[in-house]
């Protein structure tokens, strides 16, 4: 079974650098109002970016495999985050698409996308997380 591995390490105050164990890194930070330096998105914002990106990536892939030409595709993920809450609520995922196919076909591509988008699935059906801590 293939593994997806991600790492993150604090580099200064609350700013961290994460990587995907291949060749890609991302800087994460908190906004100044939360004690950070705003040098990058927060982890929660990255989760929302991942949701929107997964939706367009899988949609484009489903369309390509179905020989459906897409001329424009965008996803916007919006969530509410109450001030006193550490997490988000009421996520809305909006898809804007145009292509050389009927509305019925473009909606069918979305239904297949919903069924196959791994990040959307994680948001809808959380998976168990086993955690451990090693003090060195």
C-alpha positions as CSV (number, residue, x, y, z in Angstrom):
1,X,0.0,0.0,0.0
2,X,1.3,3.4,-0.9
3,X,1.9,6.0,1.8
4,X,1.3,9.7,1.7
5,X,3.8,11.3,4.0
6,X,3.8,15.0,5.1
7,X,6.2,16.6,7.6
8,X,6.2,20.0,9.3
9,X,8.8,21.7,11.5
10,X,8.6,25.0,13.4
11,X,11.2,27.4,12.1
12,X,10.4,30.6,14.0
13,X,7.7,31.3,16.6
14,X,4.6,29.8,15.0
15,X,5.9,29.8,11.4
16,X,6.6,26.3,10.1
17,X,7.7,24.7,6.9
18,X,5.9,21.6,5.7
19,X,6.8,19.2,3.0
20,X,5.3,16.3,1.1
21,X,8.4,14.1,1.3
22,X,9.0,14.6,-2.4
23,X,10.2,18.0,-3.6
24,X,7.5,20.4,-2.5
25,X,7.4,22.7,0.6
26,X,5.0,25.2,1.9
27,X,5.4,27.9,4.6
28,X,2.6,28.0,7.2
29,X,2.1,30.8,9.7
30,X,-0.5,32.5,11.7
31,X,-1.8,36.1,11.0
32,X,-0.2,38.9,13.0
33,X,-3.4,39.2,15.0
34,X,-2.9,35.6,16.3
35,X,0.8,36.0,17.1
36,X,2.4,35.1,13.8
37,X,4.1,37.0,11.0
38,X,1.6,36.2,8.2
39,X,4.3,34.6,6.0
40,X,2.0,31.9,4.7
41,X,-1.5,30.4,5.0
42,X,-2.6,28.7,8.2
43,X,-3.0,24.9,8.2
44,X,-6.8,25.4,8.3
45,X,-6.6,27.6,5.2
46,X,-4.4,25.0,3.5
47,X,-7.2,22.4,4.2
48,X,-9.7,24.7,2.5
49,X,-7.3,25.2,-0.4
50,X,-6.8,21.4,-0.7
51,X,-10.6,21.0,-0.8
52,X,-11.1,23.5,-3.7
53,X,-8.0,22.2,-5.5
54,X,-9.0,18.6,-5.3
55,X,-12.5,19.5,-6.6
56,X,-11.1,21.1,-9.8
57,X,-8.3,18.5,-10.3
58,X,-10.7,15.6,-10.1
59,X,-13.3,17.3,-12.1
60,X,-10.8,18.1,-14.9
61,X,-9.5,14.5,-14.8
62,X,-13.1,13.1,-15.0
63,X,-13.9,15.4,-17.9
64,X,-10.7,14.5,-19.7
65,X,-11.2,10.8,-19.4
66,X,-14.8,11.3,-20.7
67,X,-13.6,13.4,-23.7
68,X,-15.4,16.4,-22.4
69,X,-13.7,19.7,-23.2
70,X,-13.7,22.2,-20.3
71,X,-13.2,25.8,-21.1
72,X,-13.3,27.3,-17.6
73,X,-13.3,25.7,-14.2
74,X,-13.1,27.2,-10.7
75,X,-13.9,26.0,-7.2
76,X,-14.4,28.3,-4.2
77,X,-14.4,26.7,-0.7
78,X,-16.0,28.8,2.0
79,X,-16.4,28.0,5.6
80,X,-17.5,29.8,8.7
81,X,-15.2,29.9,11.7
82,X,-16.7,31.2,14.9
83,X,-14.3,33.5,16.8
84,X,-14.4,31.2,19.9
85,X,-13.9,28.0,17.9
86,X,-10.7,26.3,16.9
87,X,-12.3,24.8,13.8
88,X,-14.6,25.6,10.9
89,X,-18.3,25.0,10.3
90,X,-20.7,25.0,7.4
91,X,-18.4,24.4,4.5
92,X,-19.7,25.4,1.1
93,X,-18.0,24.3,-2.1
94,X,-19.0,26.3,-5.2
95,X,-18.1,25.0,-8.6
96,X,-18.2,27.3,-11.7
97,X,-17.7,25.4,-15.0
98,X,-18.2,25.9,-18.7
99,X,-17.3,23.6,-21.5
100,X,-18.3,22.1,-24.8
101,X,-21.0,19.9,-23.3
102,X,-24.6,20.3,-22.1
103,X,-25.4,21.3,-18.5
104,X,-26.7,17.8,-17.9
105,X,-23.3,16.3,-18.9
106,X,-21.3,18.9,-16.8
107,X,-23.5,18.1,-13.8
108,X,-22.9,14.4,-14.3
109,X,-19.1,15.1,-14.3
110,X,-19.6,16.8,-11.0
111,X,-21.5,13.8,-9.5
112,X,-18.6,11.6,-10.5
113,X,-16.1,14.1,-9.1
114,X,-18.0,14.1,-5.7
115,X,-17.8,10.4,-5.6
116,X,-14.0,10.3,-6.3
117,X,-12.5,13.4,-4.7
118,X,-10.4,12.2,-1.8
119,X,-10.2,15.5,0.0
120,X,-14.0,16.0,-0.3
121,X,-14.4,12.5,1.1
122,X,-12.1,13.4,4.1
123,X,-14.3,16.5,4.8
124,X,-17.5,14.5,4.6
125,X,-16.4,11.2,6.2
126,X,-13.5,12.0,8.7
127,X,-11.0,9.2,9.1
128,X,-9.6,8.1,12.4
129,X,-6.2,9.5,13.4
130,X,-3.8,7.5,15.5
131,X,-1.3,9.9,17.2
132,X,1.7,9.4,19.3
133,X,4.3,11.6,20.9
134,X,8.0,11.1,21.3
135,X,9.8,13.3,23.8
136,X,13.5,13.6,23.0
